[in-house]
Amino acid sequence: MSVPDYMQCAEDHQTLLVVVQPVGIVSEENFFRIYKRISSVSQVSVRDSQRVLSIRYRHHYPPENNEWGDFQTHRKVVGLVTVTDCFSARDWPQTFEKFHAQKEIYGPTLYDSRLFVFGLQGEVTEQPRPDVAFYPSYEDCEAVEKRTEDFVESLFIVLESKRLDRATDKSGDKIPLLCVPFEKKDFVGLDTDSRHYKKRCQGRMRKHVGDLCLQAGMLQDSLVHYHMSVELLRSVNDFLWLGAALEGLCSASVIYHYPGGTGGQTGARRLPSGSLPAEAANRHRPGAQEVLIDPGALTTNGINPDTSAEIGRAKNCLSPEDIIDKYKEAISYYSKYKSAGVVELEACVKAVRVLAIQKRSMEASEFLQNAVYINLRQLSEEEKIQRYSILSELYELIGFHRKSAFFKRVAAMQCVAPSIPEPGWRACYKLLLETLPGYSLSLDPQDFSKGTHRGWAAVQMRLLHELVYASRRMGNPALSVRHLSFLLQTMLDFLSDQEKKDVTQSLENYTCKCPGTMELLTLPGGPTLPPVPFTKLPIVRRVKLLNLPASLRPQKMKSLLGQNVSTKSPFIYSPIIAHSRGEERNKKIDFQWVQGDVCEVQLMVYNPMPFELRVENMGLLTSGVDFESLPAALSLPAESGLYPVTLVGVPQTTGMITVNGYHTTVFGVFSDCLLDNLPGVKTSGSTVEVIPALPRLQISTSLPRSAHSLQPSSGDEVSMNVSVQLYNGETQQLVIKLENIGMEPLEKLEVTSKLLTTKDGISVSGFPLCSPFRQVVRPRAESKPANAPEGGKPGDPGHGKTLEAILNFKYSGGPGHVEGYYRNLSLGLHVEAEPSVLFTRVTTLPATSTRQCHLLLDVFNSTEHELTVSARGGEELILHTGECQRMAIQVDKFNFESFPESPGEKGQPANPKQLEEERQEARSLEIDSKLDVHWRIISFSWCPPWHWAHPARGLCPLGRTQEGLRHGAVGTRSSHGMCQGDTDQGCPLFFPLPGPYQRGIDSGWGKATSLECLGSRVPCQCGGLLVTFPVPSCHCWAPGASQTARSSQDAVVRETEVGQHG
């Protein structure tokens, strides 16, 4: 016997072996359809008896194994069922001859046989034949099972006759010596009359009768015969048959203790419920002991009407612990014979199945280890594959998963051995897949993102490489890409730098032919492979949804209840609503995105690879609203560390949008990476509200951008900052251009101002502007003039002033305007005011005419350039840097009493302080209009004359000084008809600040500059705003505008003596 049956189990000793084979040409589908129906008749109850026959079917059985039928009767083929196709009566004789030829193969051991003929009709089928059954077709054969049961009953009749014939042998008759095939030559010439020989014959025959009793369903009698056989064979040292007797005793005991079988689902032999004794469920008693043998308990026909006595004798069986000891003893006897290797191997397999039920894994592993080293004849490649596969299944049965995976992998490698002309790569791949659980390896990448790594990484990588190679040899490149991607994703931490380069190079070679996708791949065996997203290429550590830029952030118009109170509820506060909102706050973000605007999400990523990583087609994965993702490509340096990456997209509809993750293409593999599957990722939320579309205004000015960013006290961000540097009294034109670059029309525009505190301590507020849409004027704030610096000298030019202001453009339109949203665009203005011309002393002298007087001005040049000063179009006075000279101006006396009355003087209520400010403002304008003092820097004289926007010219208003007002006013009241003033003392001078500073003559206030819109109105596609503003000592107006606005404002500069320049 050279072919082992690895599916053997202990309960197979009670079965009758029936071979079912086709005769002639029969399709495989039709044959196995009939074979399945025949093999369903596995147990048959014997009529007029409580015994049950068990049948074991095989469609292929080696004839040489049949020669060991006397050694163990369950190895003997006792029945033959053949299936054939015959469609004409002429073919019937030839078919019947083939049937007889098939019987000759197993002829010496056959009890009975049957021939099932399909397709034959006519007179031949009407002739009654006990061993032939005719059926019209494979579909019309309802009586197959009934014919099979009748066939089994015929086998029982022969079996019972043989059992009775062997069991009733008288002791005086000569008992034949049963032999195995390799023993026949060893017993030639032995003394057959010796006592030793007779005991050998009796012991072997007693063992044989025990086998027949077990097959005939007489469990108790078989136990008695096995015990007697063991005693006889042990006395003559017949070790081979002694091992067989011990194995038979173990099999009978296993059948008694485990009526459900030990072969698992496929090998279980479950008896009908009516054929089991009442105590069958309680047979597994570890305390059961062996008792003395009672040979007289045996009956002639094996049927005892007193069933209670039969149950009592069941204690002849072994206990579960003794079963394993007897198996070990039997295997040790088998190991003494080289030709009994197959029997030894099968005994090990049976013992392992019993130990698996008893949950004694360590002892079972010892039996399996012994089975591995049993040396059989030269096995074929197919037999090796079968052997390793069965070993793997048995190790899996006892819980040795890694050992099971090892032998299954050996079987897989055996499928593609070099000696095989046509390697079975599909079988190899299938077996390799079955080894994955044993090595704690799963093809689902989600299993590797939780907790620590399980299993041996080196072995797992080796197995994955083998899967890649096997799938490539199968001609399935998609599988190769999927397995290689899985290797790179899950084993990245265990790969060396060189291995990372090799794996990525191989992956790029595969993806050139078959790009990696996120689709499920169906394996040949039926299961599917999940997609493998590259969440580690690159690794993402933080995901943050970014707010829109300050100029594009939507703001909600405040309702009467406030922004934070929901108008959907009639209650101002509800703890239920607050609780539900608290649950959403974990993921929802408190700012909004706008439909149609580009939105940004920032990812902090780093490259773990030792080389540059190129990421292509990187974009966002969202849900909730229609979202157009704008893919990006990036290149990360080797081991870059945290690197910020901004992904952008445009929401197309409104609602709540959730950022679920991102998608990438790396090494030709497309990946969808979900945030929920990214371990260790920090995120402040992933859900944001998308509001309806709004217009988008873009601002540009005629001034250059400023590196200095204004920081309002409210914390608001300034959209754009511009700066300019001017001399006191210089005029500069500022053109503001607003362009609607959005898709929605501009329906509403409000322009307001916010003035900041200057760095030298002067604070101002209010910047009323004229707008074609809407004008918002804030009330003027009170402010005190700054103190003049002390300790100054006439040659000290003084220090410049920094002036800052913010223009706010509040606008809305489109669907967002309907929902109550607007945007705010701000422009920061930074002005550096440098000192130009200073009046150090002002005195008056009488003129020849009583209506006029001479005004003496000490003018000081505080610039670094040579300049000229002129008044009322007169001659120019040249002043060098740091030079102070006196200039005389003959002017008419000022009559302030002729000014019109203010509203308060007409009986209307008014603020007295405001009235006084208005009077002083009118007086200052009167003085400046009559004096008209200008300065001009000579080095910039190439410019067109009187170009007020040029930084080299300016106006010096004397009327804004306190002394000038005092001299003018007193002059009108002098009884001598001339101006009076102290010519020996210097006078403090107040120079005007830029337009945003609303300061008066004494209280520091004045008119604001005007603003005109030069562009189109609604919808505002491109509009312009022209702003002119003054700095200290300047007149400001916009050339070509419909209105001309002048402003002049005062600030204390210094109070000095004329000194040597007087």
Disulfide bonds with the S-S distance in Angstrom:
none
